[in-house]
Amino acid sequence: MSAPFQFVPSRRLDGVTESATLRLNALVNQLKAQGRDVVNLTAGEPDFNVPDVAKAAVEEGLRKNLSKYTPAAGIPALRERIARRTNLQQPSVVARHGEWKAANVVVTNGGKQAIFNAMMACLDAGDEVLVPSPFWLSYPDMARLCGGEPRIVRSTLEQGWKITPEQLRKAITPRSRLLLLNSPSNPTGAMYSRAELAALGQVIEQHPDAGRLLVISDEIYDRIILDQVPFCSFAEACPSIASRVITVNGLSKSAAMTGWRVGWSVASPEITAVLGMLQGQTTSGINSLAQAASVAALDLPESAFAEQVSMYRRRRDVALEILHKAGRIKVMTPQGAFYAFLGVEGYLQPGEDSSVFCERVLEKAGVALVPGGPFGEPGAVRLSFATDEKSLAAGCQRLVDHLNGA
Ligand SMILES: Cc1ncc(COP(=O)(O)O)c(C=O)c1O
């Protein structure tokens, strides 16, 4: 008999790890299946239902046999609506360069594929990807998969979890190919103001080594705005460099459609042509029914989502009020998205990092949180308020009681 086959993965996967949030969710489900009472505050997805019009569009699509391949970059009706939405968010870009059109849009399997496509399209071996931390945990691994080298630009709670223009200036080298921006941020809820984005754009415009630098602006939480700071698209703040910005967005968070896998990129015709070609040779166009649903969801007015946003806001306030009772938790009030990022260094036991801390809190207090290490901050944990108010309050109270030694 021949020796058992030993599979060795491609070297491309060296250093790439399983998504920590997905792994934790699996652990929580396992504990729940064993009958444990666990409050799950790990969710990276809204707990609301998909809009009814989106469901109706799928039913109609089924009746109409919408079962064929679609164009790789998406159906024209959807790409047009995405362009229209982007034009509304980027009037300064429109004034300077003209309107975004369907031809500037590629519809992708979630925002995730839009980011991956963008990295695949521009990175060569050894190219640097500038990733401000804390970051959405998939960015560095995606960069590695595409041959790039993530270079972390660290921000702190004291600076509002935002990098400064000076930090960006220092981080750019001749090897810098991509900058990833994410506002509102997962995991911190930080939001850059228009002026702050403009200052970062100015650094890129003027830096002698930024000649090859592109920006991916991940705006997937654009609708979930919790404070007075209005959302501003990066290209809108820096219209003079719009031709090197790939704006990424989608319906996962803004229309609670995570499982339907609808995202997109909006970029210059040259970039979009490459992104579309890449998608045509890999996954092709996304699910036809999800596209029909997205057309309907994008036709809804902003006001249709106001109630959801105000619920997130209320939950944030409820959670923070309780969390402040644990005096050594360090937290910034999130301005967008649905997460609070808690500095828990003051509660770490000897030898503990936030990953072991999360295991302890899960085991002893029955609350599931995501450790901060995979987001670039090992002394912090992420708490999601995409869950009903009662469970959220109960989870926060359990955490505080545990930390206060009750
Ligand atoms: C910052 C950020 N970008 C992108 C994504 C990917 O979204 P999608 O589910 O549409 O692929 C997520 C999802 O958690 C996210 O938090």
The ligand as a Gaussian input file, in Angstrom:
#p B3LYP/6-31G(d) Opt

LIG

0 1
 C      -14.830000      46.537000       7.626000
 C      -15.461000      45.450000       6.836000
 N      -15.236000      45.401000       5.517000
 C      -15.772000      44.454000       4.752000
 C      -16.569000      43.483000       5.278000
 C      -17.104000      42.415000       4.370000
 O      -18.437000      42.515000       4.169000
 P      -19.222000      41.462000       3.293000
 O      -19.952000      40.593000       4.263000
 O      -20.126000      42.298000       2.450000
 O      -18.253000      40.695000       2.486000
 C      -16.833000      43.465000       6.652000
 C      -17.637000      42.408000       7.254000
 O      -17.600000      42.126000       8.421000
 C      -16.274000      44.495000       7.448000
 O      -16.507000      44.551000       8.754000

